[in-house]
Amino acid sequence: MMEYDASYKTFFSHPEMVADLLRGFVPDPWVAQVDFSTLELVGGSYVSDDLRTREDDLVWRMQLRDEWVYIYLLLEFQSTVDPFMAVRLMTYLGLLYQDLIRRRNLAPGLRLPPVVPLVLYNGMTRWRAALDIAELVWTGPVGLSVYRPQLRYLLIDEGALGEDALPATRNLAAALFRLEHSREPDDVRRVVESLIQWLAAPEQISLRRAFTVWLGRVLLPARLPGVTVPAVAELKEVRSMLAERVIEWTKDWKQQGIEAGRQEGLQMGLQEGLQMGLQEGLQMGRREGRQEGLGGMRENVFTVLEVRFGATPLRIRESLERIGDLAKLKQLHRQAILAASLEEFAQVLTTEGNGHRDN
């Protein structure tokens, strides 16, 4: 997996790959205003105030009209969904902003520049994690929701992209995704044919080499376990190798596909269980927090009544116990303070509570 991640980091260290990723897979209007000739790879090592480091990320910046936009690319690929990816991204974003402040790379008026956190995911199961950290934070009692953090990230889930979603024109990122989800060696050969044409220029030798190495050392060995894949130095050699062994490798490829299908089914089941557990935990937390808030307010009403009027009659206590609306309990708490007598409070209670629990 480490070699797989390193390969993706190598791919998206090339401006052509980043430009095609944004052009082909980010539908936001701001992309049309980007000057892709200004793409610049920013140093990807940030040191926070407590000297912890992070070096696995890629940060690109590019000019948007007269502004610089920082595109944060998280290239840590995993076979399972991280339910708390939004929390990780918030941490990375904070480190990035700290670095920009130290370097005084700020927007006009000493403002922080905009950042687009982008997650490129290539796992087998579909991504179901929250896309905004606000979805992971319990709102809490009334008044606390305003402090809930917000950070939304942009997700590109490769496995969710059907063939129709992949640009038909020249697009290097789409070519990579097609290779990822190729069903047999002939599919790979067709994409390699396109890459040979698209990456023919001498200045593209580095990116051409990246595809060649990834195909020979990562993709083909993963699809053909137990098969010795000959070393190749050029995409044209990959094309020739696929043409020579297409019949033999297609059989092996299909068998591997059957095994992968079994694993995917198992993985999906495990992932669904994890997601269900997370959602159930969040819902339980909300329910318990709500009940705790109701119980606390109800006890406040009982305390005021006992201090002002002595022991509270059973009928009043039972009526208060049946009220499950926090706003109504707050109103009754105020009435307990203002009422001239216990009878006056009982009349208000009959009107507000209406003898039923409000859930």
C-alpha positions, 0 to 999 in steps of 0.5 A, a space after each residue: 500500500 505504501 508503494 501504491 500511495 507513493 505512486 499517486 503522490 508521484 502522479 499528482 506532483 505533476 501540474 498536468 495531472 492536477 490541471 486535468 483532475 480539476 478540469 475533468 472532475 471539479 464542477 465548481 464555477 471557480 475552476 473555469 477562472 483558473 490560470 493553469 499556467 500558474 500552477 505551483 507546488 508548495 512545500 508540503 512539510 508543516 511544523 506546528 507550534 509543538 514541533 509535530 511534522 506532516 510530510 505526506 501531503 501535496 499542496 498546490 497553489 494557482 492564480 484565480 484572476 488576481 487571487 491565489 487559491 491553495 488546493 489541498 490534495 490529500 493523497 493518503 489512499 486506503 481500502 476503507 473509508 475513514 469516518 473522521 476524515 473531516 477531523 483529519 483535514 481540519 488538523 491539516 488545514 490548521 497546520 497549513 494556515 499556521 505555516 502561511 502565517 509564519 511565512 506571511 503568505 496572506 491575502 490582502 488585508 492580512 487575511 488567510 487565503 481560501 483553501 479547497 481540501 480535496 480527497 481523492 479516494 480509490 477504495 473498493 467500497 463507496 465513500 459514506 463518511 461525513 463531508 463536513 465536520 459539522 455533521 460529526 459534532 453533536 449540537 448540544 443544548 440550546 446555544 452551543 450549536 453556534 460553536 460547532 466547527 464547519 469544514 467541508 471537503 471536496 471528494 472525488 470517489 473514483 469507484 463511483 465514477 461511471 464510464 459516462 463521468 470520465 471525460 472522453 477527450 484528453 484527460 490524464 486523470 481520467 486515464 488513470 481512473 480508467 486504468 484503476 478500474 480496467 476489467 481486462 488487459 485489453 482495457 489497459 492496452 487501449 488506455 496505454 495507446 492514448 497515453 503514448 500519444 498524449 505524453 509524446 513530447 520530450 518535456 513529458 518524460 517524467 510523467 510518462 515514466 511515472 505511468 510506466 513504473 506504476 503499470 509495471 510495478 503496481 497495477 499489473 502485479 496487483 491484478 496478476 498475483 503470482 505472475 512475473 511481470 517483465 520489467 519495462 522502461 517505456 509505455 510502448 513496451 507495456 503496449 507490446 507486452 499486453 499485446 503478446 500476453 493478452 489471451 494468457 493474462 485475460 484468464 488470470 485477470 478474470 480469476 483475480 476479478 472473481 476473488 476481488 469481488 468476494 473481498 469487496 462484498 466482505 469489505 462492504 459488509 464490514 464498512 456498512 457495519 462501521 457506518 451503522 455503528 457511527 450513526 447509531 452512536 451519534 443518534 444515541 448521544 443526541 437522545 441522551 443529551 436531549 433527555 439530560 437537558 429535559 431532566 435538568 430543566 424539570 428539576 429546576 422547576 421542582 426546586 423553585 416550586 418547593 422553595 416558594 410553595 412547599 411540597 409539590 402535589 403529586 398531580 403537578 409532579 406527574 403533569 411535569 413528568 409528562 412534558 417532553 418539550 424543553 421550550 415548554 419546560 423553560 416557560 414553566 420554570 419562568 412561571 414557577 418564579 412569577 406565579 402568585 400561588 401554586 394554584 395559578 401555576 397549576 392553571 398555567 401547567 394545564 394550558 402548557 402541558 395539556 396533559 400529554 408528553 411532547 416528543 
